[in-house]
Amino acid sequence: MITARLKKVLFVTFVLFSSAFCFSQNSGVVKGFVYDKANGEPVPFSNVYFKGTTIGANTDLNGYFNISKIPPGEYILLVTNLDFDTIKEKITIKANDLLTKKFFATKGGVKLDEVEVTTNSTEKVENTTVAVQKIDPILISKLPSVGEPDIAQYLQVLPGVVFTGDQGGQLYIRGGLPVQNKVLLDGLIVFNPFHSIGLFSVFDNDIMKNADVYSAGFGAEYGGRTSSIMDITTRDGNKKRIAGKIGISTFGAKATLEGPLIKLKDDGNTSASFLLSAKHSYLPQTSKIIYSYANENGLPFYYTDLYAKASINSTGGSKFSVFGFNFNDKVDYSDIASFGWKNTGAGSNFVLVPQNSNILVEGVFAYSGYEIDFKNPSNEADSKRSTIKGVNTGFNFVKFIGKQEARFGFEGVTTNTTFELQNPFFAVIKLDRATIDVGAYTKFKFIDNKKRIVFEPSLRIQYYATLGVPSLEPRGALKINITPKIRFKGAGGLYSQTLISASSDRDVVNLFYGFINAPAKEDISKSYRDYKDELQTMSNSVQKATHAVTGFEFDIFKHFELNVEVYQKFFKQVININREKVFNDDTQNSNRPDEQKKNFVIEQGRAQGFDVVLKYDRKRFYFWAVYSLTKNDRWVGSSQTATVLNYPPNYDRRHNVNLVTSYTFGKKKNWEINGRWNFGTGFPFTQTQGFINSFNPGGNINYNFPTANGALGYIPSTLNGGRLPDYHRFDIGVKYKYNWSEKTLFEINAGATNIYNRQNIFYVDRFTFKRIDQLPFMPSVNMSFTF
């Protein structure tokens, strides 16, 4: 039940936001959209403002802007963007006016002499931008790419992000597990966004509009995860003509096709468009010829990704879209592992712009399903299967009040997970769980008149209906602009989730990526020891975390930026697969300790870090330097003993450095050379202390001791007490573009990963002592034709 204190908080929040929504004065409002004249796509992050004033706004991902509290009078409205010609229009504002405008921008970047305000500087001053990275396809293409440019390769250079390997590696964002990272595609939850070969994601770079990666301290509009958010939006498709792209590389092939269903005209009529994308890997075939030195049997990474979208835009700017995808992945190492997964989904979203209202309404309804199977050819007992199916829906409302914004919304998520596991001790785990989660949030953005302070308090109320557990989650972000070039910032809050990983995060090599939803209390150890070595009793299976992050931004020169952030995440309750389970949890074993029979154990975790980013971006030259210092801790204790074990998880990379550069040259700027160097200290692992011949590990009374050979096992040393060697590699790329005509482009991209063939260790088999390395020197060629 909701407590009296919670009711008071809800009442006060309601009054504050109601007051904000009801506020009005004798002023005018100008709202509207900015579109690309060539294809009708929205132009986000443009600056729309009145010349000679500080009154203005930036366009969002839909190209939408809203300028309110405008005093009556005559103005010159300017629309500026670094990639488009400046738009200039005279506007007369009367009291209580509400004007709707549509602007179609022409690419070229021609600026009026009097325009001094840039979108980039306005974005820095008027937004908190704490622990968030905004990514677009142009940024992704500045990195050396293996095959097509891909967001998976770009994410690896972000501050605080650790990628555990080229083969089957997972992404850890500022100390959070992959299951603690929520990935959204047009509002739909994607349960596994990365393919088994760590160079590629399921997302096609050419259909992406934008990606926001929140690595800590994110606002109340996002819920259900305790570490990070990756929010990806796709384009709508060309509204004026049929267009597309065909690409082939040594790794795979891809194709996109887009065009109008109802053609957009210059008067901004109702229009409709479609967007199709397909990617396929033929690496298992080409690697036998091109990369036979890496593996004489070929590199067994298969994947196929399909995506489709249709959108309709009304004359007033409202939009409705439907979309669907089918992502498949398969790996077949005959002597190590064989597994495959499939992620399918479909959904719809909309943006509603009421004609006579100053409110923007957004909504989504989507379904997503994921299933994965794993088998260990060398140990038939080691097999796993996991499925998750879910429906998520949500609505967001935005009210603009001058520079201020008031937001509120709600979300509902239903998920059903199944999981089957037989561990090396022949103990069986079978779980089938269905849950319903609902959440509501409010958020307010305050900017003072001098733009010295930007404050974003927010509150989320998450209710895990199946468990009957409410979670009150206050959050906030703050920026103090000491000067326009020196800005301090901070953010923090409370977070929760019930979804857990179907694999132990102690595994050095983790090819299996499955899910379990909100385990029942009887499946978890009843008590545990926390990081203070104090005995605690579990109250419910909701996992909670707190975030705190602070830092500063300094524009050293006009095109040279410094960004420093310090953060801490404390995971109060992390539910982990019990790798020490030996016995089934039944009446026969009722007297045995929970740690030997329960499916799950409780741990606590903490991630602390310090990130420094230096960035220089001017005309033809781009340089980005990232250094991350990270310390991850885990605590696991037994209720039967008076000790708690503090150990580093397997993704604890203490030092990580990325240097990225790109240079464009040639009279037509059609040549580009880029490079990336990455260095990381070694991951922790558990060393082998000895070997043992294990008889009857499952306690079978019919076990034949005289004839049985037993199973070879090992005696582990201190958990993650050792460290693998340091990791480093250098990637390069060269790109050439040739425009056959105004609308056709031929591009060839040649490059190589691990240019000096560093032997970076992947893992060593404990029993055969066979060493497996990460990917060696691998040259690649990619050709594409855009029309």
Salt bridges, closest charged atoms under 4 A:
GLU41 OE2 - ARG235 NH1 3.46
GLU89 OE2 - LYS101 NZ 2.86
GLU114 OE2 - LYS51 NZ 3.63
GLU114 OE2 - LYS88 NZ 3.74
GLU126 OE2 - LYS403 NZ 2.83
GLU126 OE2 - LYS451 NZ 2.69
GLU148 OE1 - LYS245 NZ 3.79
ASP150 OD2 - LYS279 NZ 3.70
ASP166 OD1 - ARG729 NH1 2.96
ASP186 OD2 - LYS309 NZ 3.97
ASP204 OD1 - LYS254 NZ 2.62
ASP206 OD2 - LYS245 NZ 3.18
ASP206 OD2 - LYS254 NZ 2.30
ASP212 OD1 - LYS134 NZ 3.30
GLU221 OE2 - LYS443 NZ 3.00
ASP236 OD2 - LYS239 NZ 3.68
ASP236 OD1 - LYS309 NZ 3.31
ASP236 OD2 - LYS319 NZ 3.28
GLU258 OE1 - ARG235 NH1 2.90
ASP266 OD1 - LYS240 NZ 3.47
ASP305 OD2 - HIS195 NE2 2.73
ASP305 OD2 - LYS279 NZ 3.61
ASP329 OD2 - HIS195 ND1 2.86
ASP335 OD2 - LYS770 NZ 3.73
ASP373 OD2 - ARG385 NH1 2.83
GLU405 OE1 - ARG407 NH2 3.35
GLU411 OE2 - LYS182 NZ 3.25
GLU411 OE1 - ARG460 NH2 2.63
GLU473 OE1 - ARG475 NH2 2.59
ASP505 OD2 - ARG634 NH2 2.84
ASP507 OD1 - ARG579 NH1 2.79
ASP533 OD1 - ARG529 NH1 3.87
GLU553 OE1 - LYS479 NZ 3.04
GLU553 OE1 - ARG487 NE 2.66
GLU553 OE2 - LYS489 NZ 2.96
ASP555 OD1 - LYS124 NZ 3.28
ASP555 OD1 - ARG487 NH2 3.12
GLU561 OE2 - LYS124 NZ 2.86
GLU565 OE1 - ARG174 NH2 2.90
GLU565 OE2 - LYS489 NZ 3.04
ASP585 OD2 - LYS598 NZ 3.01
GLU603 OE2 - ARG506 NH2 2.79
GLU603 OE1 - ARG634 NH1 2.94
ASP611 OD2 - ARG174 NH2 2.68
ASP633 OD2 - ARG606 NH2 3.43
ASP633 OD2 - LYS631 NZ 2.82
ASP652 OD2 - ARG654 NH2 2.67
ASP652 OD2 - ARG723 NH2 2.69
GLU672 OE2 - LYS735 NZ 3.94
ASP731 OD2 - ARG729 NH2 3.04
ASP773 OD1 - ARG771 NE 2.60
